[in-house]
Amino acid sequence: MQVEHLSPEAAQTILSTLPEKIQLGLQAYATQIDYPIELVIEMMIAGFLDEDAISFEGCQPLRGMNFVKPVAS
């Protein structure tokens, strides 16, 4: 069974690729709510894909979004 959470190592890799002001903002938010940075990054991604999700578990990407494919003519 695959674990559906972001590892601390993966979180640090993602964090290191972001602009410094975004890194600082995420780190400050993690400190403020007393959550590990990997959970904050996971919440950020999951919440973007499914506004009701707070983690990858239960995240239903693009749920409720009405994407329409253009029809080729």
N, CA, C and O atoms as a CHARMM CRD file, in Angstrom:
* protein
*
  292
    1    1 MET  N      0.84600  -1.19000   0.00000 PROA 1      0.00000
    2    1 MET  CA     0.00000   0.00000   0.00000 PROA 1      0.00000
    3    1 MET  C      0.88600   1.24700   0.00000 PROA 1      0.00000
    4    1 MET  O      1.80100   1.36900   0.81400 PROA 1      0.00000
    5    2 GLN  N      0.61200   2.14100  -0.89300 PROA 2      0.00000
    6    2 GLN  CA     1.39100   3.37500  -1.01500 PROA 2      0.00000
    7    2 GLN  C      0.88400   4.41900  -0.02600 PROA 2      0.00000
    8    2 GLN  O     -0.31800   4.65700   0.08800 PROA 2      0.00000
    9    3 VAL  N      1.81500   5.03200   0.68000 PROA 3      0.00000
   10    3 VAL  CA     1.45600   6.10100   1.61400 PROA 3      0.00000
   11    3 VAL  C      1.17500   7.35500   0.80500 PROA 3      0.00000
   12    3 VAL  O      1.95100   7.71900  -0.07800 PROA 3      0.00000
   13    4 GLU  N      0.07500   8.00700   1.10600 PROA 4      0.00000
   14    4 GLU  CA    -0.32300   9.18300   0.34600 PROA 4      0.00000
   15    4 GLU  C      0.01500  10.47100   1.07000 PROA 4      0.00000
   16    4 GLU  O     -0.84100  11.33900   1.24800 PROA 4      0.00000
   17    5 HSD  N      1.26700  10.59100   1.48600 PROA 5      0.00000
   18    5 HSD  CA     1.70800  11.82500   2.11700 PROA 5      0.00000
   19    5 HSD  C      3.05300  12.22900   1.54400 PROA 5      0.00000
   20    5 HSD  O      3.80200  11.38900   1.04400 PROA 5      0.00000
   21    6 LEU  N      3.34900  13.48100   1.61600 PROA 6      0.00000
   22    6 LEU  CA     4.61400  14.02100   1.14800 PROA 6      0.00000
   23    6 LEU  C      5.68100  13.75700   2.20200 PROA 6      0.00000
   24    6 LEU  O      5.47900  14.05000   3.38100 PROA 6      0.00000
   25    7 SER  N      6.80800  13.20800   1.78600 PROA 7      0.00000
   26    7 SER  CA     7.88600  12.94700   2.73500 PROA 7      0.00000
   27    7 SER  C      8.60200  14.25400   3.07700 PROA 7      0.00000
   28    7 SER  O      8.54800  15.21000   2.30400 PROA 7      0.00000
   29    8 PRO  N      9.27000  14.30000   4.22600 PROA 8      0.00000
   30    8 PRO  CA    10.03200  15.49900   4.57900 PROA 8      0.00000
   31    8 PRO  C     11.09900  15.82900   3.53300 PROA 8      0.00000
   32    8 PRO  O     11.36200  16.99900   3.25500 PROA 8      0.00000
   33    9 GLU  N     11.70800  14.79400   2.95600 PROA 9      0.00000
   34    9 GLU  CA    12.73500  15.00300   1.93000 PROA 9      0.00000
   35    9 GLU  C     12.13200  15.60200   0.65600 PROA 9      0.00000
   36    9 GLU  O     12.70500  16.51400   0.06000 PROA 9      0.00000
   37   10 ALA  N     10.98800  15.08800   0.25300 PROA 10     0.00000
   38   10 ALA  CA    10.32500  15.61600  -0.94200 PROA 10     0.00000
   39   10 ALA  C      9.88400  17.06300  -0.70500 PROA 10     0.00000
   40   10 ALA  O      9.99400  17.90700  -1.59400 PROA 10     0.00000
   41   11 ALA  N      9.38900  17.33800   0.49100 PROA 11     0.00000
   42   11 ALA  CA     8.96500  18.69900   0.82600 PROA 11     0.00000
   43   11 ALA  C     10.13500  19.67000   0.74800 PROA 11     0.00000
   44   11 ALA  O      9.98700  20.77900   0.23400 PROA 11     0.00000
   45   12 GLN  N     11.29200  19.26500   1.25100 PROA 12     0.00000
   46   12 GLN  CA    12.46600  20.13500   1.19300 PROA 12     0.00000
   47   12 GLN  C     12.91900  20.36100  -0.24300 PROA 12     0.00000
   48   12 GLN  O     13.37900  21.44900  -0.59000 PROA 12     0.00000
   49   13 THR  N     12.78700  19.33100  -1.07800 PROA 13     0.00000
   50   13 THR  CA    13.13300  19.48800  -2.49700 PROA 13     0.00000
   51   13 THR  C     12.20900  20.50300  -3.16400 PROA 13     0.00000
   52   13 THR  O     12.66800  21.39700  -3.87500 PROA 13     0.00000
   53   14 ILE  N     10.91500  20.36000  -2.93200 PROA 14     0.00000
   54   14 ILE  CA     9.94500  21.30300  -3.49500 PROA 14     0.00000
   55   14 ILE  C     10.21100  22.70700  -2.96800 PROA 14     0.00000
   56   14 ILE  O     10.27500  23.66400  -3.73900 PROA 14     0.00000
   57   15 LEU  N     10.36200  22.82300  -1.66600 PROA 15     0.00000
   58   15 LEU  CA    10.58000  24.12100  -1.03100 PROA 15     0.00000
   59   15 LEU  C     11.80900  24.82000  -1.60300 PROA 15     0.00000
   60   15 LEU  O     11.78900  26.02800  -1.83800 PROA 15     0.00000
   61   16 SER  N     12.86800  24.06500  -1.82400 PROA 16     0.00000
   62   16 SER  CA    14.11500  24.66500  -2.31200 PROA 16     0.00000
   63   16 SER  C     14.01200  25.20000  -3.73600 PROA 16     0.00000
   64   16 SER  O     14.84800  25.99900  -4.15800 PROA 16     0.00000
   65   17 THR  N     12.99200  24.76600  -4.48200 PROA 17     0.00000
   66   17 THR  CA    12.83500  25.23900  -5.85600 PROA 17     0.00000
   67   17 THR  C     11.96500  26.49800  -5.95500 PROA 17     0.00000
   68   17 THR  O     11.87900  27.11500  -7.01600 PROA 17     0.00000
   69   18 LEU  N     11.33000  26.86800  -4.86100 PROA 18     0.00000
   70   18 LEU  CA    10.42700  28.01800  -4.86300 PROA 18     0.00000
   71   18 LEU  C     11.18600  29.31800  -4.60800 PROA 18     0.00000
   72   18 LEU  O     12.26600  29.30500  -4.01800 PROA 18     0.00000
   73   19 PRO  N     10.61700  30.43900  -5.05500 PROA 19     0.00000
   74   19 PRO  CA    11.23300  31.73400  -4.74300 PROA 19     0.00000
   75   19 PRO  C     11.33800  31.91900  -3.22600 PROA 19     0.00000
   76   19 PRO  O     10.51600  31.40800  -2.46600 PROA 19     0.00000
   77   20 GLU  N     12.35500  32.65300  -2.80800 PROA 20     0.00000
   78   20 GLU  CA    12.63200  32.81100  -1.37700 PROA 20     0.00000
   79   20 GLU  C     11.43700  33.35900  -0.60200 PROA 20     0.00000
   80   20 GLU  O     11.16400  32.89800   0.50600 PROA 20     0.00000
   81   21 LYS  N     10.71500  34.33800  -1.16400 PROA 21     0.00000
   82   21 LYS  CA     9.58400  34.90700  -0.42100 PROA 21     0.00000
   83   21 LYS  C      8.47900  33.87600  -0.21300 PROA 21     0.00000
   84   21 LYS  O      7.77300  33.92300   0.79400 PROA 21     0.00000
   85   22 ILE  N      8.32100  32.94400  -1.15500 PROA 22     0.00000
   86   22 ILE  CA     7.32500  31.87700  -1.00400 PROA 22     0.00000
   87   22 ILE  C      7.80200  30.87900   0.04600 PROA 22     0.00000
   88   22 ILE  O      7.01500  30.42700   0.87800 PROA 22     0.00000
   89   23 GLN  N      9.09200  30.53400   0.00800 PROA 23     0.00000
   90   23 GLN  CA     9.67000  29.64700   1.02100 PROA 23     0.00000
   91   23 GLN  C      9.44200  30.21800   2.42100 PROA 23     0.00000
   92   23 GLN  O      8.99200  29.52100   3.33000 PROA 23     0.00000
   93   24 LEU  N      9.76200  31.49600   2.56900 PROA 24     0.00000
   94   24 LEU  CA     9.61900  32.14300   3.87300 PROA 24     0.00000
   95   24 LEU  C      8.16600  32.17700   4.33000 PROA 24     0.00000
   96   24 LEU  O      7.86800  31.97000   5.50600 PROA 24     0.00000
   97   25 GLY  N      7.26900  32.43900   3.39100 PROA 25     0.00000
   98   25 GLY  CA     5.84500  32.46500   3.72900 PROA 25     0.00000
   99   25 GLY  C      5.33500  31.10600   4.17600 PROA 25     0.00000
  100   25 GLY  O      4.59400  31.00700   5.15400 PROA 25     0.00000
  101   26 LEU  N      5.72900  30.05700   3.46200 PROA 26     0.00000
  102   26 LEU  CA     5.30600  28.71400   3.84400 PROA 26     0.00000
  103   26 LEU  C      5.89600  28.30100   5.18400 PROA 26     0.00000
  104   26 LEU  O      5.21000  27.70600   6.01500 PROA 26     0.00000
  105   27 GLN  N      7.17000  28.61800   5.39200 PROA 27     0.00000
  106   27 GLN  CA     7.81100  28.28700   6.66200 PROA 27     0.00000
  107   27 GLN  C      7.17900  29.05700   7.82500 PROA 27     0.00000
  108   27 GLN  O      6.98800  28.50000   8.90600 PROA 27     0.00000
  109   28 ALA  N      6.85800  30.31800   7.60800 PROA 28     0.00000
  110   28 ALA  CA     6.21300  31.11900   8.65000 PROA 28     0.00000
  111   28 ALA  C      4.82700  30.55600   8.97200 PROA 28     0.00000
  112   28 ALA  O      4.44100  30.47600  10.13800 PROA 28     0.00000
  113   29 TYR  N      4.08800  30.17000   7.94000 PROA 29     0.00000
  114   29 TYR  CA     2.76000  29.60400   8.15200 PROA 29     0.00000
  115   29 TYR  C      2.85700  28.28500   8.92400 PROA 29     0.00000
  116   29 TYR  O      2.07500  28.04500   9.84500 PROA 29     0.00000
  117   30 ALA  N      3.81700  27.42900   8.54800 PROA 30     0.00000
  118   30 ALA  CA     4.00900  26.15500   9.24600 PROA 30     0.00000
  119   30 ALA  C      4.32300  26.38900  10.71700 PROA 30     0.00000
  120   30 ALA  O      3.80700  25.68700  11.58700 PROA 30     0.00000
  121   31 THR  N      5.16400  27.36800  10.99200 PROA 31     0.00000
  122   31 THR  CA     5.51300  27.69400  12.37500 PROA 31     0.00000
  123   31 THR  C      4.29100  28.21900  13.12700 PROA 31     0.00000
  124   31 THR  O      4.04600  27.84600  14.27400 PROA 31     0.00000
  125   32 GLN  N      3.52800  29.09000  12.46100 PROA 32     0.00000
  126   32 GLN  CA     2.35600  29.70300  13.09900 PROA 32     0.00000
  127   32 GLN  C      1.32700  28.65400  13.50600 PROA 32     0.00000
  128   32 GLN  O      0.75400  28.73700  14.59200 PROA 32     0.00000
  129   33 ILE  N      1.08800  27.67100  12.64400 PROA 33     0.00000
  130   33 ILE  CA     0.06900  26.66200  12.96200 PROA 33     0.00000
  131   33 ILE  C      0.67400  25.40900  13.59600 PROA 33     0.00000
  132   33 ILE  O     -0.04100  24.45600  13.90600 PROA 33     0.00000
  133   34 ASP  N      1.99000  25.41900  13.78500 PROA 34     0.00000
  134   34 ASP  CA     2.71200  24.31700  14.42400 PROA 34     0.00000
  135   34 ASP  C      2.52200  22.99400  13.68100 PROA 34     0.00000
  136   34 ASP  O      2.23900  21.95900  14.28500 PROA 34     0.00000
  137   35 TYR  N      2.68300  23.05200  12.35600 PROA 35     0.00000
  138   35 TYR  CA     2.61600  21.86700  11.49700 PROA 35     0.00000
  139   35 TYR  C      3.95600  21.70400  10.81500 PROA 35     0.00000
  140   35 TYR  O      4.65200  22.69400  10.59200 PROA 35     0.00000
  141   36 PRO  N      4.34200  20.47200  10.47500 PROA 36     0.00000
  142   36 PRO  CA     5.57300  20.28900   9.71500 PROA 36     0.00000
  143   36 PRO  C      5.41900  20.86500   8.30300 PROA 36     0.00000
  144   36 PRO  O      4.32400  20.88500   7.74100 PROA 36     0.00000
  145   37 ILE  N      6.52600  21.32600   7.75100 PROA 37     0.00000
  146   37 ILE  CA     6.48500  21.96500   6.42600 PROA 37     0.00000
  147   37 ILE  C      5.92900  21.02900   5.36400 PROA 37     0.00000
  148   37 ILE  O      5.26000  21.48400   4.43600 PROA 37     0.00000
  149   38 GLU  N      6.19300  19.72600   5.47800 PROA 38     0.00000
  150   38 GLU  CA     5.67600  18.79600   4.46500 PROA 38     0.00000
  151   38 GLU  C      4.14900  18.75800   4.46800 PROA 38     0.00000
  152   38 GLU  O      3.53200  18.59100   3.41600 PROA 38     0.00000
  153   39 LEU  N      3.53600  18.91200   5.63900 PROA 39     0.00000
  154   39 LEU  CA     2.07600  18.93100   5.69400 PROA 39     0.00000
  155   39 LEU  C      1.52400  20.22900   5.11500 PROA 39     0.00000
  156   39 LEU  O      0.48800  20.22300   4.44900 PROA 39     0.00000
  157   40 VAL  N      2.20400  21.33100   5.36300 PROA 40     0.00000
  158   40 VAL  CA     1.75100  22.61300   4.80400 PROA 40     0.00000
  159   40 VAL  C      1.82200  22.58000   3.27800 PROA 40     0.00000
  160   40 VAL  O      0.90000  23.04500   2.60900 PROA 40     0.00000
  161   41 ILE  N      2.89400  22.04100   2.72700 PROA 41     0.00000
  162   41 ILE  CA     3.01700  21.95200   1.26200 PROA 41     0.00000
  163   41 ILE  C      1.96900  20.99300   0.71600 PROA 41     0.00000
  164   41 ILE  O      1.37500  21.25700  -0.33000 PROA 41     0.00000
  165   42 GLU  N      1.73900  19.89200   1.40500 PROA 42     0.00000
  166   42 GLU  CA     0.70700  18.94300   0.98500 PROA 42     0.00000
  167   42 GLU  C     -0.67600  19.60000   1.01100 PROA 42     0.00000
  168   42 GLU  O     -1.47100  19.42000   0.08900 PROA 42     0.00000
  169   43 MET  N     -0.95400  20.35800   2.06700 PROA 43     0.00000
  170   43 MET  CA    -2.22900  21.06900   2.15800 PROA 43     0.00000
  171   43 MET  C     -2.39400  22.05100   1.00500 PROA 43     0.00000
  172   43 MET  O     -3.48100  22.19400   0.44500 PROA 43     0.00000
  173   44 MET  N     -1.30200  22.72600   0.65900 PROA 44     0.00000
  174   44 MET  CA    -1.33200  23.71500  -0.41100 PROA 44     0.00000
  175   44 MET  C     -1.68700  23.04900  -1.74400 PROA 44     0.00000
  176   44 MET  O     -2.54400  23.53800  -2.48000 PROA 44     0.00000
  177   45 ILE  N     -1.03100  21.94700  -2.04100 PROA 45     0.00000
  178   45 ILE  CA    -1.27300  21.25800  -3.31900 PROA 45     0.00000
  179   45 ILE  C     -2.66600  20.63700  -3.33700 PROA 45     0.00000
  180   45 ILE  O     -3.41300  20.81000  -4.30000 PROA 45     0.00000
  181   46 ALA  N     -3.01400  19.92000  -2.28000 PROA 46     0.00000
  182   46 ALA  CA    -4.31500  19.24700  -2.22600 PROA 46     0.00000
  183   46 ALA  C     -5.45900  20.26500  -2.30700 PROA 46     0.00000
  184   46 ALA  O     -6.44700  20.04000  -3.00500 PROA 46     0.00000
  185   47 GLY  N     -5.31900  21.37100  -1.59600 PROA 47     0.00000
  186   47 GLY  CA    -6.35500  22.40100  -1.60200 PROA 47     0.00000
  187   47 GLY  C     -6.52600  23.07800  -2.94500 PROA 47     0.00000
  188   47 GLY  O     -7.61800  23.53600  -3.28100 PROA 47     0.00000
  189   48 PHE  N     -5.44700  23.14300  -3.71700 PROA 48     0.00000
  190   48 PHE  CA    -5.54400  23.71000  -5.06700 PROA 48     0.00000
  191   48 PHE  C     -6.35600  22.78800  -5.97600 PROA 48     0.00000
  192   48 PHE  O     -7.15900  23.25000  -6.78700 PROA 48     0.00000
  193   49 LEU  N     -6.13500  21.47700  -5.83000 PROA 49     0.00000
  194   49 LEU  CA    -6.80200  20.51100  -6.69800 PROA 49     0.00000
  195   49 LEU  C     -8.20800  20.14300  -6.24700 PROA 49     0.00000
  196   49 LEU  O     -9.04300  19.75200  -7.06200 PROA 49     0.00000
  197   50 ASP  N     -8.46700  20.26800  -4.95500 PROA 50     0.00000
  198   50 ASP  CA    -9.77200  19.91400  -4.39900 PROA 50     0.00000
  199   50 ASP  C    -10.00300  20.81800  -3.19300 PROA 50     0.00000
  200   50 ASP  O     -9.40400  20.60700  -2.13800 PROA 50     0.00000
  201   51 GLU  N    -10.84600  21.80000  -3.33500 PROA 51     0.00000
  202   51 GLU  CA   -10.99700  22.80800  -2.27800 PROA 51     0.00000
  203   51 GLU  C    -11.46300  22.24200  -0.94700 PROA 51     0.00000
  204   51 GLU  O    -11.34300  22.91300   0.07800 PROA 51     0.00000
  205   52 ASP  N    -11.99200  21.02700  -0.93700 PROA 52     0.00000
  206   52 ASP  CA   -12.43200  20.41200   0.30700 PROA 52     0.00000
  207   52 ASP  C    -11.35900  19.54000   0.96300 PROA 52     0.00000
  208   52 ASP  O    -11.54800  19.06600   2.08300 PROA 52     0.00000
  209   53 ALA  N    -10.23700  19.32500   0.27400 PROA 53     0.00000
  210   53 ALA  CA    -9.19000  18.43600   0.77900 PROA 53     0.00000
  211   53 ALA  C     -8.19000  19.20700   1.63500 PROA 53     0.00000
  212   53 ALA  O     -7.87200  20.36400   1.36200 PROA 53     0.00000
  213   54 ILE  N     -7.70100  18.53100   2.68400 PROA 54     0.00000
  214   54 ILE  CA    -6.64100  19.13100   3.49800 PROA 54     0.00000
  215   54 ILE  C     -5.35800  18.31000   3.43500 PROA 54     0.00000
  216   54 ILE  O     -4.34300  18.69600   4.01400 PROA 54     0.00000
  217   55 SER  N     -5.40000  17.17300   2.73000 PROA 55     0.00000
  218   55 SER  CA    -4.20200  16.36600   2.51700 PROA 55     0.00000
  219   55 SER  C     -4.40100  15.55500   1.24300 PROA 55     0.00000
  220   55 SER  O     -5.45600  15.62900   0.61200 PROA 55     0.00000
  221   56 PHE  N     -3.38400  14.78100   0.86600 PROA 56     0.00000
  222   56 PHE  CA    -3.48800  13.96500  -0.33700 PROA 56     0.00000
  223   56 PHE  C     -4.50600  12.83700  -0.16800 PROA 56     0.00000
  224   56 PHE  O     -5.15100  12.42900  -1.13400 PROA 56     0.00000
  225   57 GLU  N     -4.64800  12.33400   1.06400 PROA 57     0.00000
  226   57 GLU  CA    -5.65200  11.30600   1.30600 PROA 57     0.00000
  227   57 GLU  C     -7.02900  11.93200   1.12500 PROA 57     0.00000
  228   57 GLU  O     -7.33600  12.95400   1.73900 PROA 57     0.00000
  229   58 GLY  N     -7.82800  11.34100   0.31300 PROA 58     0.00000
  230   58 GLY  CA    -9.16200  11.86200   0.07900 PROA 58     0.00000
  231   58 GLY  C     -9.22800  12.98400  -0.94100 PROA 58     0.00000
  232   58 GLY  O    -10.31800  13.43500  -1.29400 PROA 58     0.00000
  233   59 CYS  N     -8.08200  13.44000  -1.41800 PROA 59     0.00000
  234   59 CYS  CA    -8.07500  14.49800  -2.43600 PROA 59     0.00000
  235   59 CYS  C     -8.60600  13.93200  -3.74100 PROA 59     0.00000
  236   59 CYS  O     -8.13200  12.90600  -4.23000 PROA 59     0.00000
  237   60 GLN  N     -9.57900  14.60300  -4.28600 PROA 60     0.00000
  238   60 GLN  CA   -10.14400  14.21200  -5.57500 PROA 60     0.00000
  239   60 GLN  C     -9.80600  15.32300  -6.56000 PROA 60     0.00000
  240   60 GLN  O    -10.57100  16.27400  -6.72400 PROA 60     0.00000
  241   61 PRO  N     -8.64700  15.19600  -7.21700 PROA 61     0.00000
  242   61 PRO  CA    -8.18500  16.26500  -8.09100 PROA 61     0.00000
  243   61 PRO  C     -9.24700  16.71600  -9.09500 PROA 61     0.00000
  244   61 PRO  O     -9.91100  15.91100  -9.74800 PROA 61     0.00000
  245   62 LEU  N     -9.37300  18.02100  -9.18400 PROA 62     0.00000
  246   62 LEU  CA   -10.24400  18.69500 -10.14300 PROA 62     0.00000
  247   62 LEU  C    -11.72700  18.44000  -9.89700 PROA 62     0.00000
  248   62 LEU  O    -12.55300  18.69500 -10.77400 PROA 62     0.00000
  249   63 ARG  N    -12.07500  17.93300  -8.70000 PROA 63     0.00000
  250   63 ARG  CA   -13.48700  17.71400  -8.37300 PROA 63     0.00000
  251   63 ARG  C    -14.20300  19.05600  -8.38000 PROA 63     0.00000
  252   63 ARG  O    -13.72800  20.02700  -7.79000 PROA 63     0.00000
  253   64 GLY  N    -15.30500  19.10300  -9.02500 PROA 64     0.00000
  254   64 GLY  CA   -16.11200  20.30400  -9.03100 PROA 64     0.00000
  255   64 GLY  C    -15.67000  21.35500 -10.03500 PROA 64     0.00000
  256   64 GLY  O    -16.33100  22.38000 -10.19900 PROA 64     0.00000
  257   65 MET  N    -14.56200  21.10500 -10.70100 PROA 65     0.00000
  258   65 MET  CA   -14.11800  22.07300 -11.70400 PROA 65     0.00000
  259   65 MET  C    -14.68500  21.65300 -13.05300 PROA 65     0.00000
  260   65 MET  O    -14.63100  20.48000 -13.42200 PROA 65     0.00000
  261   66 ASN  N    -15.20800  22.58500 -13.75700 PROA 66     0.00000
  262   66 ASN  CA   -15.82600  22.29500 -15.04400 PROA 66     0.00000
  263   66 ASN  C    -14.88800  22.64400 -16.18100 PROA 66     0.00000
  264   66 ASN  O    -14.99400  23.70200 -16.80100 PROA 66     0.00000
  265   67 PHE  N    -13.97300  21.73300 -16.43800 PROA 67     0.00000
  266   67 PHE  CA   -13.06700  21.93200 -17.55900 PROA 67     0.00000
  267   67 PHE  C    -13.71900  21.37600 -18.80000 PROA 67     0.00000
  268   67 PHE  O    -14.20300  20.24400 -18.81900 PROA 67     0.00000
  269   68 VAL  N    -13.72300  22.18300 -19.82500 PROA 68     0.00000
  270   68 VAL  CA   -14.33000  21.75200 -21.08100 PROA 68     0.00000
  271   68 VAL  C    -13.22400  21.66400 -22.11400 PROA 68     0.00000
  272   68 VAL  O    -12.48200  22.62400 -22.32700 PROA 68     0.00000
  273   69 LYS  N    -13.11500  20.50600 -22.75400 PROA 69     0.00000
  274   69 LYS  CA   -12.14100  20.33800 -23.82300 PROA 69     0.00000
  275   69 LYS  C    -12.65600  21.01000 -25.07700 PROA 69     0.00000
  276   69 LYS  O    -13.81200  20.82300 -25.45600 PROA 69     0.00000
  277   70 PRO  N    -11.80400  21.79500 -25.72600 PROA 70     0.00000
  278   70 PRO  CA   -12.25200  22.39800 -26.97800 PROA 70     0.00000
  279   70 PRO  C    -12.47300  21.32500 -28.03100 PROA 70     0.00000
  280   70 PRO  O    -11.70300  20.37000 -28.13400 PROA 70     0.00000
  281   71 VAL  N    -13.51400  21.49000 -28.79600 PROA 71     0.00000
  282   71 VAL  CA   -13.83700  20.54000 -29.85400 PROA 71     0.00000
  283   71 VAL  C    -13.09400  20.94100 -31.11700 PROA 71     0.00000
  284   71 VAL  O    -13.18700  22.07700 -31.58100 PROA 71     0.00000
  285   72 ALA  N    -12.35400  19.98100 -31.66500 PROA 72     0.00000
  286   72 ALA  CA   -11.61600  20.24400 -32.90900 PROA 72     0.00000
  287   72 ALA  C    -12.61300  20.34900 -34.05300 PROA 72     0.00000
  288   72 ALA  O    -13.53500  19.53900 -34.16000 PROA 72     0.00000
  289   73 SER  N    -12.42600  21.34400 -34.90300 PROA 73     0.00000
  290   73 SER  CA   -13.37000  21.47600 -36.03100 PROA 73     0.00000
  291   73 SER  C    -12.74500  21.07000 -37.32100 PROA 73     0.00000
  292   73 SER  O    -13.39600  21.11900 -38.36500 PROA 73     0.00000
